[in-house]
Amino acid sequence: MKKKIYITLGAVTLLFSVYYYWQNRYVELRPVVQRKDLHRPILFSETFHNQLFKIANSNEVPRYYYKNIKYVLNRESQDYIVKNGVIYIKYKYMNDMEMIWNYTTKTSNLDWFKSQKEMDSINGDAKSKEELYRIIKGFRK
């Protein structure tokens, strides 16, 4: 009887460990856009919201995505690592395509950057305010 309990506990521990590793491994951050080519009804969009989005092709990436994505990730307190110029985030976050789409759209949203600059001037964060000024100036070019 004890042997069955130990085997069961060992199997549950192993399955939990594999699941934990799988969710917390780092994967490449890819831009996400809304899916416009759906030719079918969207079922349970509240539950299966990933069906509304897709990984962007190279011609669908927003203009300032690669230039501003690190700032957006830092501002949103998102953990990431950079290896050989490629940004990696945890799989469980990359699997939330709505959140990644939100980050993708923020990289090209001048109004969002202006609102962040306002917040920094109210909070007295001069360093971040200067970085935001540089980013906003880059939108005008």
C-alpha positions as CSV (number, residue, x, y, z in Angstrom):
1,M,0.0,0.0,0.0
2,K,2.8,2.4,0.9
3,K,4.5,1.6,-2.4
4,K,1.4,2.8,-4.4
5,I,1.3,6.0,-2.4
6,Y,5.0,6.7,-3.0
7,I,4.6,6.0,-6.7
8,T,1.5,8.2,-7.0
9,L,3.2,11.1,-5.1
10,G,6.3,10.7,-7.3
11,A,4.3,10.7,-10.5
12,V,2.3,13.8,-9.4
13,T,5.6,15.6,-8.4
14,L,7.2,14.7,-11.7
15,L,4.1,16.0,-13.7
16,F,4.0,19.2,-11.7
17,S,7.7,19.8,-12.3
18,V,7.4,19.2,-16.0
19,Y,4.4,21.6,-16.2
20,Y,6.2,24.2,-14.1
21,Y,9.3,24.0,-16.3
22,W,7.2,24.2,-19.5
23,Q,5.4,27.3,-18.4
24,N,8.5,29.1,-17.2
25,R,10.9,28.4,-20.0
26,Y,12.0,31.4,-22.1
27,V,10.8,31.7,-25.7
28,E,11.4,34.3,-28.4
29,L,9.1,37.3,-28.2
30,R,7.3,37.7,-31.5
31,P,4.9,40.6,-32.4
32,V,1.2,39.8,-32.4
33,V,-1.5,41.4,-34.5
34,Q,-5.2,41.0,-34.7
35,R,-6.5,38.3,-37.0
36,K,-8.5,39.8,-39.9
37,D,-8.8,36.7,-42.0
38,L,-11.3,34.8,-39.9
39,H,-14.0,33.4,-42.2
40,R,-15.8,31.6,-39.5
41,P,-17.8,32.5,-36.4
42,I,-15.8,33.2,-33.3
43,L,-16.9,30.8,-30.6
44,F,-16.3,31.5,-26.9
45,S,-14.2,34.5,-27.6
46,E,-14.0,35.3,-23.9
47,T,-12.5,31.9,-23.1
48,F,-10.5,31.3,-26.2
49,H,-9.3,34.8,-26.9
50,N,-6.1,33.7,-28.6
51,Q,-8.1,32.8,-31.7
52,L,-8.5,36.5,-32.3
53,F,-4.8,37.1,-32.7
54,K,-1.8,35.8,-34.7
55,I,1.9,36.1,-34.8
56,A,2.7,38.9,-37.2
57,N,4.4,38.4,-40.5
58,S,7.4,40.5,-41.3
59,N,5.3,43.0,-43.3
60,E,2.7,43.3,-40.5
61,V,5.1,44.4,-37.8
62,P,4.4,48.0,-36.5
63,R,6.9,50.6,-37.6
64,Y,8.5,51.3,-34.2
65,Y,8.2,47.8,-32.7
66,Y,11.8,46.8,-32.6
67,K,12.9,50.3,-31.5
68,N,10.5,50.6,-28.6
69,I,9.7,47.1,-27.3
70,K,12.3,47.0,-24.6
71,Y,11.0,50.3,-23.1
72,V,7.4,48.9,-23.2
73,L,8.5,45.7,-21.5
74,N,10.4,47.6,-18.8
75,R,7.4,49.9,-18.2
76,E,5.0,47.0,-17.9
77,S,7.4,45.2,-15.5
78,Q,7.7,42.2,-17.8
79,D,10.7,39.9,-17.2
80,Y,12.8,39.3,-20.3
81,I,16.3,38.3,-21.3
82,V,18.2,39.3,-24.4
83,K,20.5,36.9,-26.1
84,N,22.3,37.8,-29.3
85,G,19.9,40.7,-29.8
86,V,16.8,38.6,-29.5
87,I,14.3,39.2,-26.7
88,Y,13.0,36.2,-24.8
89,I,10.1,36.1,-22.4
90,K,8.5,33.3,-20.4
91,Y,6.3,30.9,-22.4
92,K,3.2,31.5,-20.1
93,Y,3.3,35.2,-21.1
94,M,3.9,34.6,-24.8
95,N,1.0,32.2,-24.7
96,D,-1.3,35.2,-23.7
97,M,-1.5,36.7,-27.2
98,E,-3.9,39.5,-26.1
99,M,-1.2,40.8,-23.7
100,I,1.5,40.6,-26.3
101,W,-0.8,42.3,-28.8
102,N,-1.2,45.1,-26.2
103,Y,2.6,45.4,-25.9
104,T,2.9,45.4,-29.7
105,T,0.4,48.2,-30.2
106,K,2.0,50.3,-27.4
107,T,5.3,50.4,-29.3
108,S,3.8,52.5,-32.0
109,N,1.3,54.5,-29.9
110,L,2.5,58.1,-29.5
111,D,-0.4,59.0,-27.1
112,W,0.7,56.2,-24.7
113,F,4.3,57.5,-24.7
114,K,3.0,61.0,-24.0
115,S,0.8,59.8,-21.2
116,Q,3.8,58.0,-19.7
117,K,5.9,61.2,-20.0
118,E,3.2,63.1,-18.2
119,M,3.1,60.5,-15.4
120,D,6.9,60.8,-15.0
121,S,6.8,64.6,-14.8
122,I,4.2,64.3,-12.1
123,N,6.2,61.7,-10.2
124,G,9.5,63.5,-10.8
125,D,11.3,60.7,-12.6
126,A,13.7,62.8,-14.7
127,K,15.7,59.9,-16.1
128,S,12.7,58.1,-17.5
129,K,11.3,61.4,-18.7
130,E,14.4,62.1,-20.8
131,E,14.2,58.6,-22.3
132,L,10.6,59.2,-23.2
133,Y,11.4,62.6,-24.7
134,R,14.0,60.8,-27.0
135,I,11.4,58.2,-28.0
136,I,8.7,60.8,-28.7
137,K,11.2,62.8,-30.8
138,G,11.9,59.6,-32.8
139,F,8.2,59.4,-33.8
140,R,8.5,62.8,-35.6
141,K,11.3,61.6,-37.9
